[in-house]
Amino acid sequence: MRWGATLKKGAPGRTTQKLMDLVLEEYDSTEMIEQIRQVLMTELGLSSEEISNRYLLNTLNSYLREIRWTPTETIMTGIGQSITEVTPVGVARYIAAVANGGDVLEVQLVDKVLSPDSSVVMEKQPNITSHLDGVDASLSVIRQGHEGRYLRRGRRYRQRILPQLRLHRSGRR
């Protein structure tokens, strides 16, 4: 197959899926490169020469290793580092704010403390720390987006709708 030749219908999708499946497997670097070579030859019909002339193996191996989830990624995500730069608590606050009409609540791990006889010793009430100003009109669009309504539509539709979603951190612009 010459570079740039027409591919069979579905080949790019199948190739992508097979390459992504490799991320889930435990291969050392040499094994991973061989698996990538097999996918490119089988799915895209590329020859060994075409693959090596374009440095595809090392490039794809590097990309696939970068997206592999490791125990280190779990730790980094817990403190808001790495690829997401947001903590799980931050995500929970965002989802709660969308559900509460834009009110950002204080993080609370305990809502009440009970004594051994089950009487309430202390009870905490939700505390609103801020409001996402200027997003009231967009909240229904955000909620629908979370339900996947806009993600299934075409690119032009998303380009028209998504710019309307302007969230401001802690109500500040």
C-alpha positions as CSV (number, residue, x, y, z in Angstrom):
1,M,0.0,0.0,0.0
2,R,1.4,3.4,-0.9
3,W,1.2,6.2,1.7
4,G,-2.0,8.1,1.2
5,A,-3.7,5.3,-0.7
6,T,-7.4,4.8,-0.1
7,L,-8.2,2.7,2.9
8,K,-11.0,0.1,3.3
9,K,-14.1,1.4,5.0
10,G,-13.7,1.2,8.8
11,A,-10.0,0.6,8.7
12,P,-9.0,3.8,10.6
13,G,-11.6,3.1,13.3
14,R,-10.5,-0.5,13.7
15,T,-6.8,0.5,13.7
16,T,-7.4,3.1,16.4
17,Q,-9.4,0.6,18.5
18,K,-6.7,-2.1,18.3
19,L,-4.0,0.4,19.1
20,M,-6.0,1.7,22.1
21,D,-6.5,-1.9,23.2
22,L,-2.7,-2.3,23.4
23,V,-2.7,0.3,26.1
24,L,-4.6,-2.0,28.4
25,E,-2.1,-4.8,28.0
26,E,1.2,-5.2,29.9
27,Y,3.9,-5.2,27.2
28,D,7.5,-4.3,27.5
29,S,8.7,-1.8,24.9
30,T,10.0,-4.4,22.4
31,E,6.7,-6.4,22.6
32,M,4.6,-3.2,22.3
33,I,6.5,-2.1,19.1
34,E,5.9,-5.5,17.6
35,Q,2.2,-5.4,18.4
36,I,1.9,-1.9,16.9
37,R,3.7,-3.2,13.7
38,Q,1.3,-6.1,13.4
39,V,-1.8,-3.7,13.7
40,L,-0.4,-1.3,11.1
41,M,0.4,-4.1,8.7
42,T,-2.8,-6.0,9.2
43,E,-5.3,-3.2,9.4
44,L,-3.8,-0.6,7.1
45,G,-1.8,-2.8,4.8
46,L,1.4,-0.9,5.4
47,S,4.7,-2.7,4.6
48,S,7.5,-3.0,7.2
49,E,9.5,-0.6,5.0
50,E,6.7,2.1,5.0
51,I,6.4,1.8,8.8
52,S,10.1,2.1,9.5
53,N,10.7,4.9,7.0
54,R,8.1,7.1,8.8
55,Y,9.2,6.3,12.4
56,L,5.7,5.2,13.1
57,L,6.6,2.5,15.6
58,N,8.5,4.7,18.1
59,T,6.1,7.6,17.7
60,L,3.0,5.4,18.3
61,N,4.7,3.5,21.1
62,S,5.6,6.8,22.8
63,Y,2.0,8.1,22.5
64,L,0.4,4.9,23.7
65,R,2.7,4.7,26.7
66,E,1.8,8.3,27.7
67,I,-1.9,7.5,27.9
68,R,-1.4,4.3,29.9
69,W,-2.9,4.6,33.4
70,T,-0.5,3.7,36.2
71,P,-0.6,3.7,40.0
72,T,1.4,6.9,39.9
73,E,-1.4,8.5,37.8
74,T,-3.9,7.6,40.5
75,I,-1.9,9.3,43.1
76,M,-1.3,12.4,41.0
77,T,-4.9,12.7,40.1
78,G,-5.9,12.5,43.8
79,I,-3.9,15.7,44.4
80,G,-5.0,17.5,41.2
81,Q,-1.8,17.0,39.3
82,S,-0.9,15.2,36.0
83,I,-3.2,15.3,33.0
84,T,-6.4,16.6,34.7
85,E,-5.1,19.3,37.1
86,V,-8.3,18.9,39.1
87,T,-9.0,16.9,42.3
88,P,-11.8,14.5,42.7
89,V,-13.3,16.9,45.3
90,G,-13.1,19.7,42.7
91,V,-15.1,17.6,40.2
92,A,-17.6,16.7,42.9
93,R,-18.0,20.5,43.7
94,Y,-18.5,21.3,40.0
95,I,-21.2,18.6,39.6
96,A,-22.9,19.7,42.8
97,A,-22.9,23.3,41.5
98,V,-24.5,22.3,38.3
99,A,-27.1,20.3,40.1
100,N,-27.8,23.2,42.6
101,G,-28.4,25.9,40.0
102,G,-24.9,27.4,40.2
103,D,-24.4,27.4,44.0
104,V,-20.9,26.2,45.0
105,L,-21.1,24.4,48.3
106,E,-18.4,24.1,51.0
107,V,-16.8,20.7,51.1
108,Q,-18.1,18.7,54.1
109,L,-17.2,15.1,54.8
110,V,-19.6,14.7,57.7
111,D,-23.2,15.9,57.8
112,K,-23.9,14.9,61.4
113,V,-22.3,13.3,64.4
114,L,-24.3,10.8,66.5
115,S,-23.7,9.8,70.1
116,P,-23.6,6.1,71.1
117,D,-27.4,6.3,71.9
118,S,-28.0,7.7,68.4
119,S,-28.9,11.2,69.5
120,V,-27.5,14.0,67.3
121,V,-24.4,15.7,68.8
122,M,-23.7,18.0,65.9
123,E,-25.4,18.6,62.6
124,K,-23.9,20.6,59.7
125,Q,-26.0,22.5,57.2
126,P,-24.9,23.0,53.6
127,N,-22.9,26.3,53.3
128,I,-22.9,28.1,50.0
129,T,-19.4,29.6,49.4
130,S,-20.1,31.2,46.0
131,H,-22.3,31.2,43.0
132,L,-21.3,30.7,39.4
133,D,-22.3,34.2,38.1
134,G,-23.5,34.5,34.6
135,V,-24.2,30.9,34.0
136,D,-27.8,30.6,35.1
137,A,-29.0,30.7,31.5
138,S,-26.4,28.1,30.5
139,L,-27.1,25.6,33.3
140,S,-29.8,23.8,31.3
141,V,-27.4,23.5,28.4
142,I,-24.7,22.2,30.7
143,R,-27.1,19.7,32.3
144,Q,-28.2,18.5,28.9
145,G,-24.5,18.2,27.8
146,H,-23.9,16.0,30.8
147,E,-26.7,13.8,29.7
148,G,-25.0,13.5,26.3
149,R,-27.6,15.3,24.2
150,Y,-25.3,17.7,22.5
151,L,-22.4,15.4,22.1
152,R,-24.3,13.2,19.6
153,R,-25.1,16.0,17.3
154,G,-22.9,17.3,14.5
155,R,-19.8,19.5,14.7
156,R,-21.5,22.7,13.5
157,Y,-24.2,22.3,16.2
158,R,-21.6,21.9,18.9
159,Q,-19.6,24.9,17.6
160,R,-22.8,27.0,17.9
161,I,-23.8,25.7,21.4
162,L,-20.6,25.1,23.3
163,P,-19.2,28.7,23.1
164,Q,-22.3,29.6,25.2
165,L,-20.9,27.6,28.1
166,R,-18.7,30.1,29.9
167,L,-18.1,29.0,33.5
168,H,-16.2,31.4,35.8
169,R,-14.2,30.0,38.6
170,S,-15.6,30.9,42.0
171,G,-17.9,33.4,40.4
172,R,-15.0,35.5,39.2
173,R,-14.4,36.5,35.5
